[in-house]
Amino acid sequence: MSNPVQTRKELLKDLGKKGREFIARVILSNQKIAEQIGINTIDLQCLNMIDLLGGEAKPGEIAKMTGLTTGGVTVMLDRLEKKGYIERKPNPKDRRSTLIHLSPKKMSKLHAVYESQALSMEKILSNYTDEELSIIIDYFSKTLSA
């Protein structure tokens, strides 16, 4: 844990530094994973976003979640479709739109790549109480909505 004699200012500074280091390491790790599976990091994160949406998404939802333009999303989806990671299907609820579906076969390979990271995270998180985990979740939720 932290040094109990640290002031709030010192704690916030330390948290900021640790946060920057964490983000840098995650980005570098994701770059390595993207290279392993033959796609770029933005495409990898798009797959993660669609996965978080349950494996299915509209291109507009992807644009909103990623901050990419709709044109940029179209180009990215073209690349992912060409490599077999996604499939475009007509939306049964709205014939004017398309749904993006993840390839279960390709995603199982990607999930296998992430499995060792997930196990490491589980081990780290096992040291926290349910209340502390709730605080961590609250922090991430507030950060994501800021």
TORMIPA-180592 format. One line per field, with one value per residue (C-alpha): residue in three letters; z, y, x. Coordinates in pm, 1 decimal, decimal comma. Example, Ala and Ser with C-alpha at 12.3 -4.5 7.8 and 13.67 -1.06 7.14 Angstrom:
BEGIN
rest: [ala_ser]
up: [780,0_714,0]
north: [-450,0_-106,0]
east: [1230,0_1367,0]
***
This chain:
BEGIN
rest: [met_ser_asn_pro_val_gln_thr_arg_lys_glu_leu_leu_lys_asp_leu_gly_lys_lys_gly_arg_glu_phe_ile_ala_arg_val_ile_leu_ser_asn_gln_lys_ile_ala_glu_gln_ile_gly_ile_asn_thr_ile_asp_leu_gln_cys_leu_asn_met_ile_asp_leu_leu_gly_gly_glu_ala_lys_pro_gly_glu_ile_ala_lys_met_thr_gly_leu_thr_thr_gly_gly_val_thr_val_met_leu_asp_arg_leu_glu_lys_lys_gly_tyr_ile_glu_arg_lys_pro_asn_pro_lys_asp_arg_arg_ser_thr_leu_ile_his_leu_ser_pro_lys_lys_met_ser_lys_leu_his_ala_val_tyr_glu_ser_gln_ala_leu_ser_met_glu_lys_ile_leu_ser_asn_tyr_thr_asp_glu_glu_leu_ser_ile_ile_ile_asp_tyr_phe_ser_lys_thr_leu_ser_ala]
up: [0,0_18,3_273,4_555,7_611,8_256,4_221,9_-8,6_-257,1_-255,3_-291,7_-589,8_-751,7_-694,8_-829,8_-1139,7_-1203,8_-1149,9_-1375,5_-1656,1_-1621,6_-1622,9_-1938,2_-2115,2_-2032,6_-2145,5_-2474,9_-2535,8_-2442,3_-2679,1_-2956,7_-2908,2_-2913,3_-3226,0_-3399,1_-3293,4_-3456,4_-3760,2_-3706,2_-3582,1_-3228,7_-3322,0_-3494,0_-3186,4_-2959,4_-3194,6_-3154,7_-2777,0_-2792,4_-3000,9_-2760,9_-2468,1_-2651,3_-2657,9_-2989,1_-3199,6_-3276,6_-3525,4_-3701,9_-3541,5_-3192,9_-3278,0_-3398,0_-3075,5_-2849,8_-3035,1_-3124,7_-3489,5_-3776,0_-3949,1_-4253,9_-4037,5_-3886,9_-4234,6_-4340,8_-4017,4_-4054,5_-4412,7_-4279,3_-4001,8_-4240,1_-4487,9_-4209,4_-4095,4_-3755,4_-3827,2_-4047,4_-4159,5_-4149,2_-4218,7_-3906,2_-3871,8_-3676,1_-3927,9_-4289,2_-4345,6_-4109,0_-4069,5_-3763,6_-3707,5_-3563,5_-3427,8_-3562,4_-3270,8_-3408,3_-3439,4_-3104,6_-2924,5_-3047,8_-2928,1_-2589,2_-2554,5_-2604,3_-2326,1_-2089,1_-1912,8_-1848,5_-1706,5_-1471,9_-1350,2_-1292,1_-1098,3_-875,8_-803,2_-742,4_-503,0_-250,0_-237,5_-44,9_-224,6_-93,4_-233,6_-568,2_-571,3_-519,1_-808,4_-1032,6_-927,2_-1012,7_-1360,3_-1421,8_-1330,0_-1532,6_-1839,9_-1817,2_-1758,8]
north: [0,0_364,1_531,4_641,0_967,3_1092,2_1407,4_1413,8_1620,9_1357,1_1076,0_1244,5_1306,5_943,0_822,8_1039,7_894,0_536,4_601,3_732,8_434,2_193,2_352,0_346,2_-21,2_-114,4_70,0_-100,1_-439,4_-389,8_-285,8_-613,9_-814,1_-632,3_-715,3_-1081,6_-1116,2_-902,3_-592,7_-240,6_-119,7_87,5_-214,6_-424,0_-175,8_-164,3_-542,6_-494,0_-230,3_-455,1_-740,7_-517,4_-449,0_-822,5_-909,9_-705,3_-333,1_-75,2_123,0_442,9_292,6_202,1_556,9_698,3_461,9_506,6_873,6_788,3_943,1_723,8_719,8_607,5_334,3_213,6_186,3_5,9_-236,2_-305,8_-407,8_-623,7_-789,5_-864,7_-1036,7_-1233,1_-1066,2_-927,1_-988,6_-729,3_-842,8_-661,3_-533,5_-736,0_-449,2_-176,7_-269,1_61,1_-32,7_-294,6_-485,5_-577,9_-926,4_-1060,6_-1386,9_-1635,1_-1831,8_-1527,1_-1387,7_-1714,4_-1681,7_-1321,4_-1413,6_-1680,2_-1411,1_-1202,5_-1498,3_-1470,7_-1100,4_-1180,2_-1439,9_-1188,5_-932,3_-1183,5_-1261,8_-892,3_-821,3_-1114,2_-896,8_-645,1_-662,0_-638,5_-282,7_-186,8_-346,3_-137,5_175,4_79,8_17,3_352,9_527,1_370,8_445,3_811,1_839,9_689,9_925,8_1241,3]
east: [0,0_96,4_318,0_79,7_269,0_216,7_11,1_-290,0_-86,8_189,1_-65,5_-229,2_110,4_209,3_-125,7_-78,6_266,8_150,2_-149,4_73,3_306,8_11,6_-135,0_202,9_255,6_-96,5_-47,7_288,0_145,0_-147,6_92,2_277,7_-48,1_-167,5_160,7_130,0_-210,9_-130,0_-346,0_-283,3_-358,5_-662,8_-817,6_-738,7_-912,1_-1210,6_-1240,1_-1225,2_-1500,6_-1727,4_-1653,3_-1755,7_-2082,2_-2155,6_-1991,4_-2230,8_-2242,4_-2360,6_-2086,6_-2221,3_-2181,8_-1822,4_-1755,7_-1899,6_-1700,5_-1371,4_-1393,4_-1325,4_-1518,5_-1775,5_-1547,1_-1255,7_-1470,2_-1569,3_-1204,4_-1114,6_-1406,8_-1295,1_-951,2_-1098,6_-1343,2_-1063,7_-867,3_-1174,3_-1223,4_-1568,5_-1866,9_-2120,2_-2482,3_-2809,0_-2979,7_-3303,1_-3463,6_-3370,3_-3308,1_-3125,5_-2844,0_-2576,4_-2459,8_-2098,5_-2044,6_-1717,2_-1581,7_-1600,5_-1304,0_-1079,1_-1192,4_-1117,3_-758,5_-746,3_-894,2_-624,3_-358,6_-515,2_-562,6_-225,6_-288,8_-631,3_-480,5_-222,4_-496,1_-707,2_-409,9_-350,5_-719,2_-752,5_-567,3_-853,8_-1180,1_-1513,1_-1547,0_-1206,0_-1295,2_-1613,6_-1403,3_-1172,5_-1474,1_-1621,4_-1293,7_-1280,1_-1649,1_-1606,8_-1285,5_-1452,8_-1749,4_-1540,5]
***
